[in-house]
Amino acid sequence: MSNAFGLTDIPVMAPTFRLQWEEAQDSYVILYPEGMVKLNPAAGEILSRCDGEHTVAALIEDLQRTFPDAESLSNDVLTFLGTAHDHQWIRHKPT
């Protein structure tokens, strides 16, 4: 697993993957040509904020506002972003 993202980086979904809410699964899923990945609630919340407009720091701040009882989100978010990057679901926004 990589530490692919820092707080000032801007994550965006990779072009071959699409994130969407799937009513039938009652969760976010990642769709790609070969299939689908059902995400747990935390992963869905994180990836839904990887819009190519906000930094990782802004993403974490928004999650902290949305889930004020959650502790130490920064490490968990950075770890997950590294995993998502390793799976090639997300990438750095091109400059």
N, CA and C atoms as an extended XYZ file, in Angstrom:
285
Properties=species:S:1:pos:R:3:atomname:S:1:resname:S:1:resid:I:1 pbc="F F F"
N         0.848       -1.175        0.000 N   MET     1
C         0.000        0.000        0.000 CA  MET     1
C         0.891        1.235        0.000 C   MET     1
N         0.502        2.212       -0.777 N   SER     2
C         1.317        3.415       -0.904 CA  SER     2
C         0.744        4.560       -0.070 C   SER     2
N         1.598        5.505        0.227 N   ASN     3
C         1.145        6.775        0.799 CA  ASN     3
C         1.060        7.752       -0.359 C   ASN     3
N         0.120        7.503       -1.254 N   ALA     4
C         0.048        8.198       -2.523 CA  ALA     4
C        -0.435        9.638       -2.406 C   ALA     4
N        -1.111        9.977       -1.329 N   PHE     5
C        -1.724       11.293       -1.231 CA  PHE     5
C        -1.282       12.023        0.025 C   PHE     5
N        -1.018       13.310       -0.161 N   GLY     6
C        -0.767       14.220        0.941 CA  GLY     6
C        -1.961       15.141        1.101 C   GLY     6
N        -1.953       15.958        2.117 N   LEU     7
C        -3.098       16.815        2.428 CA  LEU     7
C        -3.394       17.850        1.354 C   LEU     7
N        -2.402       18.232        0.568 N   THR     8
C        -2.624       19.260       -0.456 CA  THR     8
C        -2.949       18.676       -1.829 C   THR     8
N        -2.915       17.347       -1.954 N   ASP     9
C        -3.242       16.702       -3.222 CA  ASP     9
C        -4.744       16.718       -3.462 C   ASP     9
N        -5.117       16.624       -4.732 N   ILE    10
C        -6.528       16.614       -5.119 CA  ILE    10
C        -6.832       15.267       -5.786 C   ILE    10
N        -7.578       14.394       -5.094 N   PRO    11
C        -7.908       13.097       -5.685 CA  PRO    11
C        -9.122       13.186       -6.614 C   PRO    11
N        -9.100       12.343       -7.640 N   VAL    12
C       -10.209       12.270       -8.596 CA  VAL    12
C       -10.352       10.813       -9.022 C   VAL    12
N       -11.575       10.402       -9.318 N   MET    13
C       -11.790        9.043       -9.805 CA  MET    13
C       -11.052        8.869      -11.132 C   MET    13
N       -10.463        7.704      -11.305 N   ALA    14
C        -9.790        7.389      -12.568 CA  ALA    14
C       -10.857        7.238      -13.661 C   ALA    14
N       -10.505        7.565      -14.901 N   PRO    15
C       -11.514        7.581      -15.962 CA  PRO    15
C       -12.165        6.227      -16.266 C   PRO    15
N       -11.524        5.130      -15.942 N   THR    16
C       -12.104        3.814      -16.237 CA  THR    16
C       -13.036        3.317      -15.131 C   THR    16
N       -13.178        4.098      -14.064 N   PHE    17
C       -14.037        3.718      -12.939 CA  PHE    17
C       -15.108        4.783      -12.723 C   PHE    17
N       -16.291        4.333      -12.309 N   ARG    18
C       -17.373        5.276      -12.013 CA  ARG    18
C       -17.976        4.929      -10.665 C   ARG    18
N       -18.074        5.927       -9.817 N   LEU    19
C       -18.697        5.758       -8.504 CA  LEU    19
C       -20.161        6.142       -8.618 C   LEU    19
N       -21.033        5.296       -8.069 N   GLN    20
C       -22.449        5.661       -8.049 CA  GLN    20
C       -23.141        4.978       -6.883 C   GLN    20
N       -24.237        5.603       -6.444 N   TRP    21
C       -25.079        5.002       -5.419 CA  TRP    21
C       -25.952        3.961       -6.102 C   TRP    21
N       -25.982        2.770       -5.555 N   GLU    22
C       -26.759        1.681       -6.127 CA  GLU    22
C       -27.859        1.297       -5.144 C   GLU    22
N       -29.093        1.654       -5.494 N   GLU    23
C       -30.230        1.370       -4.615 CA  GLU    23
C       -30.333       -0.125       -4.301 C   GLU    23
N       -30.158       -0.961       -5.303 N   ALA    24
C       -30.297       -2.403       -5.099 CA  ALA    24
C       -29.273       -2.935       -4.094 C   ALA    24
N       -28.093       -2.326       -4.041 N   GLN    25
C       -27.047       -2.745       -3.105 CA  GLN    25
C       -27.120       -1.979       -1.788 C   GLN    25
N       -27.892       -0.877       -1.777 N   ASP    26
C       -27.985        0.028       -0.637 CA  ASP    26
C       -26.595        0.517       -0.226 C   ASP    26
N       -25.792        0.840       -1.243 N   SER    27
C       -24.439        1.311       -0.981 CA  SER    27
C       -23.863        1.953       -2.238 C   SER    27
N       -22.727        2.629       -2.031 N   TYR    28
C       -21.960        3.091       -3.176 CA  TYR    28
C       -21.261        1.895       -3.795 C   TYR    28
N       -21.120        1.936       -5.103 N   VAL    29
C       -20.378        0.917       -5.827 CA  VAL    29
C       -19.441        1.617       -6.809 C   VAL    29
N       -18.390        0.914       -7.160 N   ILE    30
C       -17.506        1.356       -8.236 CA  ILE    30
C       -17.786        0.440       -9.417 C   ILE    30
N       -18.143        1.052      -10.532 N   LEU    31
C       -18.380        0.295      -11.756 CA  LEU    31
C       -17.175        0.441      -12.670 C   LEU    31
N       -16.823       -0.641      -13.328 N   TYR    32
C       -15.726       -0.631      -14.294 CA  TYR    32
C       -16.042       -1.686      -15.350 C   TYR    32
N       -15.342       -1.680      -16.483 N   PRO    33
C       -15.733       -2.565      -17.580 CA  PRO    33
C       -15.839       -4.041      -17.202 C   PRO    33
N       -15.026       -4.517      -16.286 N   GLU    34
C       -15.036       -5.935      -15.938 CA  GLU    34
C       -15.969       -6.288      -14.793 C   GLU    34
N       -16.583       -5.289      -14.146 N   GLY    35
C       -17.434       -5.639      -13.021 CA  GLY    35
C       -17.798       -4.484      -12.124 C   GLY    35
N       -17.958       -4.825      -10.850 N   MET    36
C       -18.429       -3.869       -9.853 CA  MET    36
C       -17.797       -4.209       -8.508 C   MET    36
N       -17.503       -3.163       -7.731 N   VAL    37
C       -17.018       -3.317       -6.366 CA  VAL    37
C       -18.026       -2.637       -5.446 C   VAL    37
N       -18.577       -3.393       -4.502 N   LYS    38
C       -19.475       -2.814       -3.504 CA  LYS    38
C       -18.616       -2.265       -2.370 C   LYS    38
N       -18.843       -1.009       -2.024 N   LEU    39
C       -18.042       -0.337       -1.003 CA  LEU    39
C       -18.745       -0.347        0.346 C   LEU    39
N       -17.946       -0.378        1.411 N   ASN    40
C       -18.536       -0.209        2.732 CA  ASN    40
C       -18.898        1.268        2.904 C   ASN    40
N       -19.700        1.610        3.900 N   PRO    41
C       -20.150        3.000        4.043 CA  PRO    41
C       -19.012        4.024        4.138 C   PRO    41
N       -17.954        3.706        4.880 N   ALA    42
C       -16.845        4.662        5.028 CA  ALA    42
C       -16.154        4.902        3.692 C   ALA    42
N       -15.887        3.832        2.954 N   ALA    43
C       -15.232        3.974        1.648 CA  ALA    43
C       -16.094        4.794        0.693 C   ALA    43
N       -17.394        4.556        0.717 N   GLY    44
C       -18.302        5.321       -0.134 CA  GLY    44
C       -18.297        6.802        0.206 C   GLY    44
N       -18.296        7.119        1.503 N   GLU    45
C       -18.263        8.522        1.925 CA  GLU    45
C       -16.977        9.210        1.468 C   GLU    45
N       -15.861        8.502        1.575 N   ILE    46
C       -14.579        9.092        1.165 CA  ILE    46
C       -14.546        9.291       -0.346 C   ILE    46
N       -14.845        8.241       -1.099 N   LEU    47
C       -14.754        8.342       -2.550 CA  LEU    47
C       -15.770        9.305       -3.143 C   LEU    47
N       -16.918        9.460       -2.499 N   SER    48
C       -17.913       10.403       -3.023 CA  SER    48
C       -17.411       11.838       -2.961 C   SER    48
N       -16.372       12.077       -2.188 N   ARG    49
C       -15.791       13.412       -2.063 CA  ARG    49
C       -14.553       13.596       -2.948 C   ARG    49
N       -14.157       12.560       -3.662 N   CYS    50
C       -13.000       12.639       -4.565 CA  CYS    50
C       -13.484       13.157       -5.917 C   CYS    50
N       -13.796       14.444       -5.947 N   ASP    51
C       -14.437       15.052       -7.106 CA  ASP    51
C       -13.483       15.819       -8.014 C   ASP    51
N       -12.205       15.809       -7.692 N   GLY    52
C       -11.250       16.539       -8.509 CA  GLY    52
C       -11.248       18.033       -8.257 C   GLY    52
N       -11.990       18.473       -7.258 N   GLU    53
C       -12.084       19.899       -6.938 CA  GLU    53
C       -11.513       20.236       -5.571 C   GLU    53
N       -11.497       19.257       -4.675 N   HIS    54
C       -11.114       19.527       -3.286 CA  HIS    54
C        -9.852       18.771       -2.897 C   HIS    54
N        -9.058       19.400       -2.059 N   THR    55
C        -7.851       18.758       -1.554 CA  THR    55
C        -8.223       17.669       -0.548 C   THR    55
N        -7.259       16.843       -0.246 N   VAL    56
C        -7.460       15.818        0.773 CA  VAL    56
C        -7.792       16.476        2.111 C   VAL    56
N        -7.135       17.580        2.428 N   ALA    57
C        -7.422       18.287        3.687 CA  ALA    57
C        -8.879       18.741        3.735 C   ALA    57
N        -9.400       19.277        2.634 N   ALA    58
C       -10.799       19.718        2.587 CA  ALA    58
C       -11.744       18.523        2.701 C   ALA    58
N       -11.381       17.412        2.085 N   LEU    59
C       -12.167       16.193        2.164 CA  LEU    59
C       -12.268       15.726        3.617 C   LEU    59
N       -11.134       15.726        4.308 N   ILE    60
C       -11.110       15.303        5.717 CA  ILE    60
C       -11.930       16.265        6.579 C   ILE    60
N       -11.803       17.557        6.338 N   GLU    61
C       -12.587       18.542        7.097 CA  GLU    61
C       -14.080       18.316        6.898 C   GLU    61
N       -14.493       18.043        5.656 N   ASP    62
C       -15.905       17.808        5.382 CA  ASP    62
C       -16.391       16.542        6.080 C   ASP    62
N       -15.590       15.485        6.050 N   LEU    63
C       -15.959       14.264        6.760 CA  LEU    63
C       -16.058       14.499        8.264 C   LEU    63
N       -15.139       15.294        8.819 N   GLN    64
C       -15.160       15.581       10.256 CA  GLN    64
C       -16.420       16.355       10.636 C   GLN    64
N       -16.849       17.278        9.764 N   ARG    65
C       -18.097       18.007       10.022 CA  ARG    65
C       -19.307       17.077        9.934 C   ARG    65
N       -19.279       16.183        8.962 N   THR    66
C       -20.403       15.264        8.754 CA  THR    66
C       -20.485       14.209        9.849 C   THR    66
N       -19.310       13.767       10.333 N   PHE    67
C       -19.238       12.717       11.354 CA  PHE    67
C       -18.424       13.226       12.545 C   PHE    67
N       -18.989       14.154       13.334 N   PRO    68
C       -18.220       14.794       14.409 CA  PRO    68
C       -17.768       13.836       15.515 C   PRO    68
N       -18.424       12.702       15.645 N   ASP    69
C       -18.039       11.754       16.698 CA  ASP    69
C       -16.884       10.837       16.287 C   ASP    69
N       -16.539       10.851       15.019 N   ALA    70
C       -15.428       10.008       14.545 CA  ALA    70
C       -14.108       10.605       15.014 C   ALA    70
N       -13.211        9.718       15.429 N   GLU    71
C       -11.911       10.178       15.921 CA  GLU    71
C       -10.828        9.894       14.891 C   GLU    71
N        -9.845       10.758       14.844 N   SER    72
C        -8.648       10.627       14.009 CA  SER    72
C        -8.943       10.138       12.597 C   SER    72
N        -9.758       10.901       11.895 N   LEU    73
C       -10.099       10.540       10.529 CA  LEU    73
C        -8.916       10.657        9.572 C   LEU    73
N        -7.997       11.555        9.839 N   SER    74
C        -6.907       11.821        8.897 CA  SER    74
C        -6.158       10.558        8.507 C   SER    74
N        -5.699        9.799        9.482 N   ASN    75
C        -4.922        8.590        9.173 CA  ASN    75
C        -5.752        7.567        8.413 C   ASN    75
N        -6.999        7.379        8.826 N   ASP    76
C        -7.860        6.410        8.144 CA  ASP    76
C        -8.128        6.831        6.700 C   ASP    76
N        -8.396        8.118        6.490 N   VAL    77
C        -8.668        8.609        5.138 CA  VAL    77
C        -7.427        8.469        4.265 C   VAL    77
N        -6.281        8.877        4.770 N   LEU    78
C        -5.045        8.771        3.988 CA  LEU    78
C        -4.717        7.316        3.661 C   LEU    78
N        -4.937        6.424        4.614 N   THR    79
C        -4.700        5.000        4.368 CA  THR    79
C        -5.628        4.482        3.277 C   THR    79
N        -6.912        4.835        3.389 N   PHE    80
C        -7.858        4.375        2.372 CA  PHE    80
C        -7.533        4.959        1.001 C   PHE    80
N        -7.190        6.234        0.939 N   LEU    81
C        -6.839        6.834       -0.351 CA  LEU    81
C        -5.647        6.114       -0.974 C   LEU    81
N        -4.681        5.711       -0.157 N   GLY    82
C        -3.550        4.943       -0.659 CA  GLY    82
C        -3.997        3.611       -1.236 C   GLY    82
N        -4.917        2.938       -0.537 N   THR    83
C        -5.450        1.669       -1.025 CA  THR    83
C        -6.223        1.870       -2.322 C   THR    83
N        -7.074        2.896       -2.366 N   ALA    84
C        -7.847        3.183       -3.587 CA  ALA    84
C        -6.914        3.506       -4.749 C   ALA    84
N        -5.824        4.217       -4.472 N   HIS    85
C        -4.841        4.528       -5.511 CA  HIS    85
C        -4.151        3.253       -5.980 C   HIS    85
N        -3.794        2.383       -5.051 N   ASP    86
C        -3.167        1.114       -5.404 CA  ASP    86
C        -4.080        0.267       -6.302 C   ASP    86
N        -5.380        0.344       -6.074 N   HIS    87
C        -6.351       -0.377       -6.907 CA  HIS    87
C        -6.648        0.375       -8.208 C   HIS    87
N        -6.066        1.561       -8.353 N   GLN    88
C        -6.218        2.416       -9.537 CA  GLN    88
C        -7.625        2.988       -9.676 C   GLN    88
N        -8.387        3.045       -8.558 N   TRP    89
C        -9.714        3.656       -8.583 CA  TRP    89
C        -9.620        5.167       -8.661 C   TRP    89
N        -8.589        5.739       -8.022 N   ILE    90
C        -8.420        7.185       -8.012 CA  ILE    90
C        -7.007        7.521       -8.467 C   ILE    90
N        -6.833        8.782       -8.795 N   ARG    91
C        -5.521        9.275       -9.177 CA  ARG    91
C        -5.439       10.740       -8.759 C   ARG    91
N        -4.265       11.313       -8.930 N   HIS    92
C        -4.094       12.738       -8.679 CA  HIS    92
C        -4.725       13.516       -9.830 C   HIS    92
N        -5.374       14.605       -9.504 N   LYS    93
C        -5.953       15.436      -10.563 CA  LYS    93
C        -4.815       15.922      -11.457 C   LYS    93
N        -4.965       15.735      -12.761 N   PRO    94
C        -3.920       16.225      -13.665 CA  PRO    94
C        -3.808       17.747      -13.587 C   PRO    94
N        -2.575       18.229      -13.684 N   THR    95
C        -2.365       19.685      -13.630 CA  THR    95
C        -2.354       20.284      -15.014 C   THR    95
